[in-house]
C-alpha cells in the first residue's frame, strides 16, 4: 500500500510555518486533554491539535475498518494493535482530509469547531499505556566513553558489546510526558574515600539523550521474529530523556546493573512520529565489525538521519544548547534490538517501549550526557547566564529536540522538556 501521506507536494489548508516540526507530511499520533476535560486520541498539523475521535464520529474515516471507539480512548494501544495496514490507511486519510484542495472539512465551520484545537488549548498526555520498558546501550561512542572513565581505557568495551545489543528492563510506572517535572532522587551513595555508604539526595543527576520506539503486538511467548520482519512491528518513535543519578548508579550497578539510579523518572515527547513519516530519512548506520551472528545480520538502510540537540535552561534564564548529536550514530539498529529482544521467546506487546540508549556522536560536542560532556564533572560547562554545570542543578529544565530534514520536507518530534525539582518532601 503506497504511503500517499508523504507526498512532498501536498499542502494543508491549516496554516503551517516553514520551520514547523509538524507539516502535513508528518501526521504523528498522541493523546490530549481538551479544555472540556475530554481525553481523546489525536494528531497534529502545525500548531493545531486534531481530535481523531470527533473525526471518526463525524464519519470522516468511512471505508476504513475501525472499532467504534478506536479513537475515543485515553491511549493509542488498540490503534497500534491493529497493525501497519490500519496505521497507513488512517494516516493517508488524514492527509487527504487536510489537503488544501479538499473542501469537505475545510469549508465546514461546524465540524471544524468540534475537531480542531489550538495546541495552547490542549494538554498532552502519555500516548500509550506502556506495559514494559526496555532500555538498550547501543551507542558505541557512549559505551566507549563510559568504559574509558570507569574501566580500562585500553579495553573500554566489554567483550559482549560488539556481539549483542546490550539492554536492561526498566520501570514503566515512572515514564512521564514532556512538561511533567521530576524530583531529584534520594538514594545510597558511597562518598569518595569512604567504606560505608550514606543515604541522601543524589549529587550527580544527569540526562541521557535517547529516542525510543513503540511496538505493536510482536509475537507469542516462545516465538522469535526474523530481523527482516522486525520493522513491521514498530509503530513509531519518540524522544526520550532517561534521567540518571550517576552517584547512586556507581554504588549499586555491580553486579546486576541499573536499578534505582535510573527508574526514578524517564521523560518522553508526547507525539509518536510514525515509521512511515520517517521513511524518507533512512540511512546506513556504522559498519558493524565483527559481523554479527546470522540472526542479527541485515543489509541496506536501517538507521535514520535524525538531528538531535540538548539544552539546559536555568530558572528565569535563557537556555544554552550543550549538545548536537544524530540518531544515525547508533551502532545497533532498532530492528536488531527488537530481533534480539525476542530471540529467546520473550513476548513483546502493543505499547511496549524500547529506549535506544544514550546517543553520543564522535566529537565532544555530540556527547549525549553530562557524564561525557563534562567527563565525570572534571570539565564543567559554562551556560549563557555565566553559571557552570557539572551535572543538573535543581530548577534546571532539560530540553531535547529532534528533527529530520532534506531538500523537500522537515519532520520533527517537537520536544521533551522536563524541570528538575528538589527532592520530594512529605507533608
MOVENNOR-V433097 format. One record per backbone hydrogen bond with DSSP energy under -1.0 kcal/mol. CO is the residue of the C=O (numbers start at 1). NH is the residue of the N-H. If there is no record, write none. Layout:
# MOVENNOR-V433097
CO|NH, CO|NH
This chain:
# MOVENNOR-V433097
2|4, 3|6, 4|7, 7|10, 11|100, 17|20, 21|412, 22|46, 23|26, 29|272, 30|42, 31|125, 32|40, 33|123, 34|37, 38|34, 40|32, 41|52, 42|30, 43|50, 45|48, 47|119, 48|45, 49|117, 50|43, 51|55, 52|56, 53|57, 54|58, 55|60, 56|59, 59|62, 61|64, 67|70, 69|72, 71|41, 76|80, 77|81, 80|83, 83|87, 84|88, 85|89, 86|90, 87|91, 88|92, 89|93, 90|94, 91|95, 92|96, 93|97, 94|98, 96|99, 98|13, 99|102, 103|107, 105|108, 108|112, 109|113, 111|115, 112|116, 115|51, 117|49, 118|121, 119|122, 123|33, 127|76, 132|353, 133|170, 134|355, 135|168, 138|331, 138|332, 139|143, 140|144, 141|145, 142|146, 143|147, 144|148, 145|149, 146|150, 147|151, 152|155, 158|161, 160|163, 160|164, 164|166, 166|137, 168|135, 172|175, 174|266, 176|268, 177|180, 182|421, 185|202, 187|200, 189|198, 191|194, 198|189, 200|187, 204|246, 205|392, 206|244, 208|242, 209|359, 210|240, 211|356, 212|238, 213|354, 214|235, 215|351, 220|223, 226|229, 229|232, 230|233, 231|234, 233|216, 235|275, 236|214, 237|273, 238|212, 239|269, 240|210, 241|243, 241|267, 244|206, 245|249, 246|250, 247|251, 248|252, 249|253, 253|257, 259|262, 259|263, 261|245, 266|176, 267|241, 268|178, 272|29, 273|237, 274|278, 278|281, 279|282, 281|305, 283|303, 293|296, 294|297, 303|283, 304|306, 306|327, 307|403, 308|325, 309|401, 310|322, 310|323, 311|399, 312|320, 313|397, 314|317, 320|312, 323|310, 325|308, 326|329, 327|330, 333|337, 334|338, 335|339, 336|340, 337|341, 338|342, 342|345, 345|222, 348|218, 349|352, 352|215, 353|134, 354|213, 355|136, 356|138, 363|366, 364|367, 365|324, 366|361, 368|209, 369|373, 370|374, 371|376, 374|379, 381|389, 383|386, 387|383, 389|381, 393|396, 396|420, 397|313, 398|418, 399|311, 400|416, 401|309, 402|413, 403|307, 404|411, 409|406, 411|404, 416|400, 417|179, 418|398, 419|182, 420|395, 421|184
